[in-house]
Amino acid sequence: MGYSAEPRPWQPFLDRNDAGSRLGRALRPPAGSVRGGALVLGLARGGVPVAAGVARALGLPLGVLVVRKLGVPGSPEVAFGAVATYAGTTAGTHLDRTVRELRRHGYGAEELDQVERDERAELARRQALYARGTQEPVAGRTVLLCDDGLATGATMRAAVTLMRDAGAAEVLACVPAAPRQVCAELLDVADRVVCLQPWPTLRAVSEAYLRFGQVGDAEVLALLGGSGPPSYGPGDAGPQPGQ
């Protein structure tokens, strides 16, 4: 079920690291009841710092699941679907109601298909960069999918579908904040939805954070390598734009 593990009034998350620590504490037994042999996967990019905090709190292995939102042409922040990949398998999902609305407003199939082709190319690039070598098997295991928050829930839905296809025994969708209705809808595909702050409405995930900068490739690689977020000097470009 979806639930709030934090008392009101809710306090904003300082950043993704703070969100991951708070989410990890909420998932500890008896509240979380996460079974041994579980695996924590961060939805790249923004979900990886959150997943790292959860993995530390629970003493579980950390991995990455690469996802890409399919954004509406001209309004890329609005999703009409998502694609996800893990260990050589890719799954996609479309928000049928949104797609029907787009078609009614003049968006053609080729236009939307081009978005998906572009995003699948970026998906492949990130998978090759982040998942160097064999990824942890998920068949028969509990998988905790962590993101920094949800708006439409499209990327999380694609990730859950992918884990189902890979044979995971139990799939938990774990986020610091999300719209309450989106959490309820995810229960159609996930075994549990763990949300610290299920907001009545949430227009953008950044609303739940004091600091919500972009997460770059360097930070993802540092976290997956176990060295924590990298430090950037005055002359360093730091994290690059684009989630």
Phi, psi and omega per residue, in radians:
M1 nan 2.784 3.020
G2 -1.513 2.496 -3.137
Y3 -2.699 2.821 3.034
S4 -1.770 2.135 3.140
A5 -1.728 0.090 -3.115
E6 -2.095 2.425 -3.131
P7 -1.285 2.639 3.032
R8 -1.476 2.660 -0.015
P9 -1.270 2.379 -3.132
W10 -1.127 2.447 3.069
Q11 -1.706 2.364 3.130
P12 -1.103 2.665 3.081
F13 -1.364 2.364 3.132
L14 -1.098 -0.806 3.124
D15 -2.863 -3.009 -3.107
R16 -1.180 -0.549 3.115
N17 -1.142 -0.761 3.081
D18 -1.088 -0.744 3.138
A19 -1.071 -0.731 3.132
G20 -1.122 -0.703 3.115
S21 -1.124 -0.760 3.141
R22 -1.181 -0.669 3.108
L23 -1.185 -0.678 3.105
G24 -1.083 -0.725 3.110
R25 -1.097 -0.679 -3.135
A26 -1.172 -0.468 -3.089
L27 -1.548 -0.100 3.114
R28 -1.205 2.549 3.050
P29 -1.052 2.609 0.050
P30 -1.479 -0.190 -3.052
A31 -1.120 -0.753 -3.062
G32 -1.491 -0.633 -3.121
S33 0.910 0.803 3.103
V34 -1.468 2.205 -3.058
R35 -1.384 2.730 3.089
G36 -1.091 2.719 -3.113
G37 1.414 0.117 -3.135
A38 -1.331 2.872 -3.124
L39 -2.334 2.392 3.107
V40 -1.828 2.178 3.114
L41 -2.101 2.213 3.065
G42 -1.610 2.319 3.085
L43 -1.347 1.971 -3.065
A44 -1.328 2.387 0.185
R45 -1.766 -0.711 -2.939
G46 -1.055 -0.421 -3.124
G47 -1.401 -0.204 -3.069
V48 -1.198 -0.789 3.070
P49 -1.048 -0.634 3.099
V50 -1.152 -0.790 3.139
A51 -1.099 -0.623 3.139
A52 -1.085 -0.709 3.098
G53 -1.156 -0.682 3.108
V54 -1.142 -0.784 -3.125
A55 -1.080 -0.713 3.105
R56 -1.100 -0.788 -3.080
A57 -1.120 -0.606 -3.052
L58 -1.739 -0.117 -3.108
G59 1.154 0.671 -3.088
L60 -2.002 2.735 3.092
P61 -1.178 2.593 -3.107
L62 -1.942 2.364 3.046
G63 -2.432 -3.075 -3.092
V64 -2.238 2.491 3.026
L65 -2.185 2.053 -3.051
V66 -1.489 2.232 3.133
V67 -2.298 2.680 3.042
R68 -2.412 2.264 3.049
K69 -1.306 2.477 2.995
L70 -1.648 1.787 -3.052
G71 -1.595 2.562 3.125
V72 -1.115 2.281 3.106
P73 -0.954 2.211 -3.110
G74 1.550 -0.366 3.087
S75 -2.412 1.159 -2.980
P76 -1.117 -0.278 3.110
E77 -1.290 -0.276 3.127
V78 -1.675 2.107 -3.069
A79 -1.579 2.440 2.929
F80 -1.969 0.086 3.103
G81 2.924 -2.951 -3.132
A82 -2.837 2.783 3.040
V83 -2.253 2.587 -3.114
A84 -2.450 2.646 3.121
T85 -2.469 2.554 3.107
Y86 -2.790 2.248 3.035
A87 0.896 0.728 3.056
G88 1.525 -0.003 -3.140
T89 -2.030 2.414 -3.128
T90 -2.167 2.460 3.090
A91 -2.352 2.555 3.099
G92 -2.228 2.723 3.082
T93 -2.468 2.557 3.098
H94 -2.142 2.482 3.046
L95 -1.496 1.685 -2.962
D96 -0.999 -0.711 -3.128
R97 -1.111 -0.705 3.124
T98 -1.163 -0.729 3.128
V99 -1.077 -0.746 3.122
R100 -1.083 -0.703 3.117
E101 -1.123 -0.715 3.129
L102 -1.103 -0.734 3.135
R103 -1.122 -0.651 3.111
R104 -1.155 -0.468 -3.124
H105 -1.667 0.262 2.972
G106 1.716 0.030 3.091
Y107 -1.341 2.230 -3.119
G108 -1.534 2.829 -3.137
A109 -1.072 -0.690 -3.119
E110 -1.127 -0.643 3.134
E111 -1.104 -0.770 3.130
L112 -1.268 -0.633 3.101
D113 -1.104 -0.616 3.132
Q114 -1.150 -0.677 3.068
V115 -1.020 -0.791 -3.118
E116 -1.146 -0.681 3.104
R117 -1.086 -0.759 3.136
D118 -1.104 -0.745 -3.099
E119 -1.238 -0.598 3.079
R120 -1.166 -0.566 3.065
A121 -1.152 -0.764 3.096
E122 -1.186 -0.610 3.071
L123 -1.012 -0.812 -3.127
A124 -1.125 -0.693 3.117
R125 -1.059 -0.839 -3.107
R126 -1.185 -0.651 3.108
Q127 -1.059 -0.774 3.132
A128 -1.114 -0.601 -3.108
L129 -1.343 -0.796 -3.019
Y130 -1.483 -0.678 -3.006
A131 -1.748 1.203 -3.123
R132 -1.423 1.864 -3.094
G133 1.777 -2.913 -3.077
T134 -1.367 2.315 3.079
Q135 -1.541 2.680 -3.120
E136 -0.979 2.350 3.060
P137 -1.186 2.590 -3.130
V138 -2.003 -0.190 -3.095
A139 -1.019 2.228 3.108
G140 1.351 0.096 -3.071
R141 -1.957 2.821 2.954
T142 -1.474 2.261 -3.126
V143 -2.072 2.208 3.061
L144 -1.766 1.933 3.113
L145 -1.624 2.111 -3.055
C146 -2.040 2.331 3.016
D147 -2.318 2.948 -3.112
D148 -1.418 -0.087 3.112
G149 2.735 3.007 -3.133
L150 -2.236 2.535 2.991
A151 -1.978 -1.297 3.054
T152 -1.562 -0.385 -3.085
G153 1.488 0.097 -3.057
A154 -1.116 -0.779 -3.093
T155 -1.182 -0.699 3.123
M156 -1.158 -0.676 3.128
R157 -1.083 -0.741 3.110
A158 -1.113 -0.692 -3.141
A159 -1.156 -0.747 3.115
V160 -1.100 -0.765 3.114
T161 -1.023 -0.735 3.136
L162 -1.096 -0.745 3.140
M163 -1.166 -0.621 3.062
R164 -1.071 -0.813 -3.133
D165 -1.095 -0.518 -3.119
A166 -1.462 -0.037 3.052
G167 1.578 0.336 3.092
A168 -1.058 2.452 -3.119
A169 -1.319 -0.607 -3.116
E170 -2.601 2.385 -3.119
V171 -2.190 2.144 3.098
L172 -1.928 2.281 3.010
A173 -1.685 2.024 -2.984
C174 -2.122 2.083 -3.096
V175 -2.490 2.654 3.061
P176 -1.219 -0.711 -3.079
A177 -2.622 2.624 3.134
A178 -2.985 2.797 3.007
P179 -1.121 2.414 -3.095
R180 -1.012 -0.692 -3.108
Q181 -1.155 -0.667 3.112
V182 -1.120 -0.699 3.079
C183 -1.034 -0.770 -3.134
A184 -1.110 -0.706 -3.127
E185 -1.186 -0.555 3.140
L186 -1.189 -0.366 3.106
L187 -1.146 -0.199 3.038
D188 -1.183 -0.453 -3.067
V189 -2.103 -0.521 -3.108
A190 -1.657 2.647 3.069
D191 -1.252 -0.663 3.101
R192 -2.519 2.585 3.011
V193 -2.106 2.037 -3.122
V194 -1.876 1.930 -3.112
C195 -2.270 2.102 -3.124
L196 -1.173 -0.626 -3.085
Q197 -2.353 1.523 3.086
P198 -1.405 1.657 -3.056
W199 -1.279 2.590 3.021
P200 -1.035 -0.720 3.023
T201 -2.487 2.571 3.092
L202 -2.565 1.813 -3.066
R203 -1.293 -0.588 3.133
A204 -2.578 2.476 -3.126
V205 -1.026 -0.568 -3.109
S206 -1.035 -0.366 3.140
E207 -1.078 -0.423 -3.095
A208 -1.542 -0.020 -3.019
Y209 -2.152 2.596 2.965
L210 -1.436 -0.662 3.087
R211 -2.194 2.156 -3.066
F212 -2.466 1.026 3.119
G213 -1.303 2.942 3.099
Q214 -1.186 2.575 3.040
V215 -1.792 2.170 -3.101
G216 -1.732 3.029 3.131
D217 -1.013 -0.712 -3.082
A218 -1.064 -0.718 -3.139
E219 -1.186 -0.724 3.110
V220 -1.042 -0.828 -3.109
L221 -1.126 -0.667 3.115
A222 -1.116 -0.749 -3.132
L223 -1.167 -0.733 3.141
L224 -1.190 -0.482 3.102
G225 -1.451 -0.085 3.079
G226 1.488 0.156 -3.093
S227 -1.717 -0.023 3.134
G228 1.414 3.084 -3.109
P229 -1.075 2.434 3.141
P230 -1.277 2.712 3.060
S231 -1.724 2.397 -3.100
Y232 -2.017 2.304 3.102
G233 -1.495 3.076 -3.087
P234 -1.022 -0.527 -3.097
G235 -1.654 0.053 -3.090
D236 -1.612 2.500 -3.116
A237 -1.228 -0.427 -3.131
G238 1.237 -2.895 3.140
P239 -1.036 2.439 -3.129
Q240 -1.585 2.673 -3.125
P241 -1.101 2.734 3.049
G242 1.785 2.062 3.132
Q243 -1.459 nan nan
